[in-house]
Amino acid sequence: MSETASISSSIAGRYALAVFELAKDEGKLAALEADTDALSAAVDASEDLRAMVGSPIYSRDQQLAAITAVAEAMGLDGTTKNTLALMASKRRLFVLPQLLAALRAMIAEEKGEVTAEVTSATALNEAQASAVAEMLKSRFGKDIKLNSTVDESLIGGLIVKVGSKMIDTSVRAKLASLQNAMKEVG
Protein backbone atom coordinates (compact mmCIF):
# COMPACT_ATOMS: atom_id res chain seq x y z
CA MET A 1 0.00 0.00 0.00
CA SER A 2 1.37 3.38 -0.90
CA GLU A 3 2.01 5.97 1.78
CA THR A 4 -0.75 8.24 0.45
CA ALA A 5 -3.29 5.41 0.46
CA SER A 6 -2.24 4.50 3.99
CA ILE A 7 -2.74 8.08 5.18
CA SER A 8 -6.15 8.25 3.46
CA SER A 9 -7.21 4.97 5.07
CA SER A 10 -6.07 6.21 8.46
CA ILE A 11 -8.03 9.47 8.11
CA ALA A 12 -11.10 7.64 6.82
CA GLY A 13 -10.87 5.10 9.64
CA ARG A 14 -10.86 7.80 12.31
CA TYR A 15 -13.89 9.57 10.81
CA ALA A 16 -15.69 6.25 10.28
CA LEU A 17 -15.11 5.15 13.86
CA ALA A 18 -16.32 8.49 15.20
CA VAL A 19 -19.52 8.58 13.14
CA PHE A 20 -20.17 4.88 13.80
CA GLU A 21 -19.84 5.34 17.57
CA LEU A 22 -22.09 8.43 17.48
CA ALA A 23 -24.77 6.60 15.50
CA LYS A 24 -24.52 3.55 17.76
CA ASP A 25 -24.84 5.65 20.93
CA GLU A 26 -27.85 7.46 19.48
CA GLY A 27 -29.48 4.24 18.26
CA LYS A 28 -29.23 5.35 14.63
CA LEU A 29 -27.25 2.51 13.06
CA ALA A 30 -30.07 1.74 10.62
CA ALA A 31 -30.08 5.38 9.47
CA LEU A 32 -26.28 5.33 9.14
CA GLU A 33 -26.47 2.15 7.07
CA ALA A 34 -29.09 3.68 4.76
CA ASP A 35 -27.02 6.87 4.43
CA THR A 36 -23.88 4.86 3.68
CA ASP A 37 -25.64 2.87 0.95
CA ALA A 38 -27.21 6.02 -0.53
CA LEU A 39 -23.91 7.94 -0.53
CA SER A 40 -22.05 4.99 -2.06
CA ALA A 41 -24.61 4.78 -4.85
CA ALA A 42 -24.40 8.56 -5.41
CA VAL A 43 -20.59 8.53 -5.55
CA ASP A 44 -20.65 5.58 -7.96
CA ALA A 45 -23.29 7.17 -10.19
CA SER A 46 -22.12 10.79 -10.32
CA GLU A 47 -18.86 11.75 -11.95
CA ASP A 48 -19.46 15.35 -10.86
CA LEU A 49 -19.75 14.30 -7.21
CA ARG A 50 -16.56 12.23 -7.46
CA ALA A 51 -14.77 15.20 -9.01
CA MET A 52 -16.00 17.61 -6.33
CA VAL A 53 -15.00 15.25 -3.53
CA GLY A 54 -11.59 14.35 -4.91
CA SER A 55 -10.39 17.49 -6.62
CA PRO A 56 -8.27 20.06 -4.77
CA ILE A 57 -9.34 22.84 -7.15
CA TYR A 58 -12.58 23.39 -5.23
CA SER A 59 -12.29 25.69 -2.23
CA ARG A 60 -13.28 24.67 1.26
CA ASP A 61 -16.43 26.82 1.01
CA GLN A 62 -17.38 25.37 -2.39
CA GLN A 63 -17.00 21.81 -1.11
CA LEU A 64 -18.97 22.62 2.04
CA ALA A 65 -21.81 24.21 0.06
CA ALA A 66 -21.89 21.35 -2.46
CA ILE A 67 -21.82 18.49 0.06
CA THR A 68 -24.39 20.23 2.25
CA ALA A 69 -26.70 20.60 -0.76
CA VAL A 70 -26.18 16.93 -1.69
CA ALA A 71 -26.87 15.80 1.89
CA GLU A 72 -30.03 17.92 2.07
CA ALA A 73 -31.27 16.69 -1.31
CA MET A 74 -30.67 13.07 -0.30
CA GLY A 75 -32.38 13.53 3.06
CA LEU A 76 -29.42 12.18 5.03
CA ASP A 77 -29.53 11.86 8.82
CA GLY A 78 -28.20 14.77 10.89
CA THR A 79 -25.17 12.83 12.11
CA THR A 80 -24.15 12.02 8.55
CA LYS A 81 -24.75 15.61 7.37
CA ASN A 82 -22.66 16.99 10.22
CA THR A 83 -19.85 14.53 9.52
CA LEU A 84 -19.79 15.47 5.84
CA ALA A 85 -19.80 19.17 6.70
CA LEU A 86 -16.93 18.68 9.15
CA MET A 87 -14.96 16.73 6.56
CA ALA A 88 -15.51 19.50 4.01
CA SER A 89 -14.46 22.22 6.46
CA LYS A 90 -11.25 20.27 7.23
CA ARG A 91 -10.59 19.52 3.52
CA ARG A 92 -11.00 15.78 4.11
CA LEU A 93 -13.76 14.93 1.62
CA PHE A 94 -11.20 13.16 -0.58
CA VAL A 95 -11.41 10.17 1.81
CA LEU A 96 -15.19 9.77 1.37
CA PRO A 97 -14.94 6.49 -0.63
CA GLN A 98 -12.66 4.94 2.02
CA LEU A 99 -14.94 6.28 4.78
CA LEU A 100 -17.96 4.61 3.19
CA ALA A 101 -16.09 1.30 2.83
CA ALA A 102 -14.97 1.45 6.48
CA LEU A 103 -18.51 2.24 7.64
CA ARG A 104 -19.90 -0.67 5.63
CA ALA A 105 -17.41 -3.02 7.27
CA MET A 106 -18.18 -1.72 10.79
CA ILE A 107 -21.94 -1.95 10.30
CA ALA A 108 -21.66 -5.45 8.86
CA GLU A 109 -19.50 -6.59 11.77
CA GLU A 110 -21.96 -5.09 14.27
CA LYS A 111 -24.84 -6.94 12.58
CA GLY A 112 -22.87 -10.20 12.24
CA GLU A 113 -22.96 -9.98 8.46
CA VAL A 114 -20.39 -10.77 5.83
CA THR A 115 -20.32 -8.78 2.61
CA ALA A 116 -19.97 -10.73 -0.61
CA GLU A 117 -18.92 -9.00 -3.82
CA VAL A 118 -20.78 -10.78 -6.63
CA THR A 119 -19.95 -10.06 -10.27
CA SER A 120 -22.20 -11.61 -12.91
CA ALA A 121 -22.55 -11.43 -16.68
CA THR A 122 -26.13 -10.17 -16.35
CA ALA A 123 -27.99 -8.54 -13.47
CA LEU A 124 -29.20 -11.04 -10.88
CA ASN A 125 -32.94 -11.18 -10.23
CA GLU A 126 -34.32 -11.48 -6.69
CA ALA A 127 -34.54 -15.27 -6.80
CA GLN A 128 -30.96 -15.66 -8.02
CA ALA A 129 -29.63 -13.17 -5.45
CA SER A 130 -31.49 -14.99 -2.67
CA ALA A 131 -30.14 -18.35 -3.83
CA VAL A 132 -26.55 -17.04 -3.88
CA ALA A 133 -27.01 -15.45 -0.44
CA GLU A 134 -28.43 -18.67 1.02
CA MET A 135 -25.63 -20.79 -0.46
CA LEU A 136 -23.02 -18.42 0.98
CA LYS A 137 -24.81 -18.30 4.34
CA SER A 138 -24.67 -22.09 4.59
CA ARG A 139 -20.97 -22.05 3.70
CA PHE A 140 -19.85 -19.21 5.99
CA GLY A 141 -22.44 -19.51 8.76
CA LYS A 142 -23.22 -15.78 8.79
CA ASP A 143 -25.79 -13.53 7.20
CA ILE A 144 -24.62 -12.40 3.78
CA LYS A 145 -25.07 -8.97 2.26
CA LEU A 146 -24.56 -8.98 -1.51
CA ASN A 147 -22.93 -6.16 -3.45
CA SER A 148 -23.73 -7.05 -7.03
CA THR A 149 -22.07 -5.72 -10.16
CA VAL A 150 -22.39 -6.65 -13.81
CA ASP A 151 -19.45 -7.45 -16.10
CA GLU A 152 -20.61 -8.65 -19.52
CA SER A 153 -17.11 -9.87 -20.39
CA LEU A 154 -17.69 -12.84 -18.05
CA ILE A 155 -20.00 -14.30 -20.75
CA GLY A 156 -21.80 -16.31 -18.06
CA GLY A 157 -21.42 -17.52 -14.49
CA LEU A 158 -20.32 -15.62 -11.40
CA ILE A 159 -17.29 -14.35 -9.53
CA VAL A 160 -17.93 -14.26 -5.79
CA LYS A 161 -15.50 -12.65 -3.33
CA VAL A 162 -16.02 -13.05 0.41
CA GLY A 163 -13.17 -11.66 2.46
CA SER A 164 -9.98 -13.15 1.06
CA LYS A 165 -11.77 -16.05 -0.68
CA MET A 166 -12.77 -15.93 -4.33
CA ILE A 167 -14.91 -18.36 -6.31
CA ASP A 168 -14.75 -17.89 -10.08
CA THR A 169 -17.32 -19.93 -12.03
CA SER A 170 -17.38 -17.59 -15.03
CA VAL A 171 -17.32 -18.86 -18.58
CA ARG A 172 -14.41 -16.47 -19.26
CA ALA A 173 -12.30 -18.21 -16.57
CA LYS A 174 -13.21 -21.66 -17.87
CA LEU A 175 -12.28 -20.64 -21.43
CA ALA A 176 -8.96 -19.23 -20.19
CA SER A 177 -8.27 -22.48 -18.33
CA LEU A 178 -9.08 -24.51 -21.43
CA GLN A 179 -6.85 -22.25 -23.54
CA ASN A 180 -3.95 -22.80 -21.12
CA ALA A 181 -4.52 -26.56 -21.14
CA MET A 182 -4.47 -26.58 -24.95
CA LYS A 183 -1.19 -24.60 -25.01
CA GLU A 184 0.43 -27.26 -22.82
CA VAL A 185 -0.67 -30.06 -25.15
CA GLY A 186 0.22 -28.41 -28.45
N, C-alpha and C positions, 0 to 999 in steps of 0.2 A: 504494500500500500504506500502510495506516495505521501510525502510529508503534508502536502496541502489537503489531501483527502483525509488524512488522519486528524488534522486540525478541524476540518469541517465536521467529521463524525463526532469529535469531542464536543464541539459547540452544540451540535444538534442533540447529542445525548443529554447534555445539561438542560437544555430547554425542554426536551421531551420528558425527562424525569420530573421537572418542576410542574409542567402542565398536567402530567399524568397524576402526580400526587395531589394537586389542587382539585382536579376533577374527582378523584377517588374520595377525598375528604368531604367534598360537597355532594357526593352521591350522584355525580353526573358522568359516569363512565360511558353510559349508553349514548349520551349526547356527544361526548368526545369521539366515540367510535364513528358515529354518523358524520361528524364534522371531518374527521380524518379521511373517511371514504369519499366524501363530497369534494374535499380539497384535492385529494389524489386524482380524482376523475377530472377536475378542472385543470390541474397542472398538466395532465396527460393530453387533454383535449385542446388547450389553448396555447398556441405558440407565443401570442402576445403576453400572456401571463408568465410563461417561462422566461421570456426576454426581460420583462419588468423585474422579476424576482432575481434573476442571475446577472443582470448587466450593471456594471458600476457607473454607467453614464447617467442613470437616473439619480436625482438628488434624494436626500433623506426625506424631504417634505413630499416630493413626488411619489416616492415609494409608499410613504405613510398614507397619503390621500388615496392612492390606487388600491392598496390592500384593504383599507378601511371600506372603500366602496364595494370591493369584491365581497368582503365578509358580510356587509349589510345586505347586498343583493342575494347572497346565498342563504341568509338567515342563520348564520352560525351562532353558536352559544356564546355568551359573554366572556367566558374564560378563554375560549379560542380566539375571539376578536381581540381581547386584551393582549394575548400572547403574540399575535401577529403584529399588532401595533407596537408592542415593545421591541420585537425583532426588527421592525422597520426603523424605529427611532435609533436603534443601536447599529444599524447597517448590517444586520444578520439574516436578512431574508434569503440570501443565497444558499442557506442550509435547509430551506424548506423541504426539498425532496428527502433529504436524510432524516429530518425531523419526523416527517410523515411515516417513513419506514420504521423508525425507532418506536413511534407511538403504536403502530400496528403490532409490532412484536410485543410490546409491553401489555397491550390490551389482550392479545391472544394468550399470553402467558397467564394473565390474571384470570381469564375465562377457562383456562385449561385446553385451549385450542392449539392446533398446529395448522400453519398456513401451507397450502400446496399450490405451487405454480403449475398450472396446466396449460399446455400449448397444444392446440389441435388444428387440423387442416380446415375445418369449418366450425362455425360457432356451435357450442353444445346446447342442446335444448334442456329443459328442466329435468326430464327423466334421465338423460345421459349424465348430467351434472350430479344428480342425486345418486346414481349408480356408482360413479367414480368416487364420490364422497364416502359412500357406505363401504366400498371396497377398501379405501384407504383407512377408514375408521377401524375396520376389522384387523387391518395389518398393523397399525400403529397404536391402537387402543385409546385414542383421543379423538375429540371432535375435530373435524376438518373444515377449514374455511378455504374455499377455492378462489384463486385469482386466475381467471381464464383469459387467454389471449388467443388470437388466430394467426397462424402462419401458413399460408396456402402452399408454400414450398415443401411442406411435409408430405403432400399428396394424399395421405390418409394416416390414421392412427393418432397416437398421443405421445407427448413428452411430459412426464410428471416429475417435478422436483419437490421433495419434502426434506427440508434441512439440507444435509450434505448428500442425500441419496437422490439418484436420478434413474428413472425408468423410461427408456426410449423404445416405443413400439411403433414408431413412424415407418411408413413405407420408404421414405427417403433413407433412413438408417439401414433398413433391410437391403435396399438396392446398393448402398455403399458397401455393405458387408459382402454382398454377392459379387460386386465388382472387384473387391480385394481378393476374394477367394479365387476368382477367375484369373487374376494376374499371377497368383502363385502357381496355378496349374500350367498356364501357357507361357 
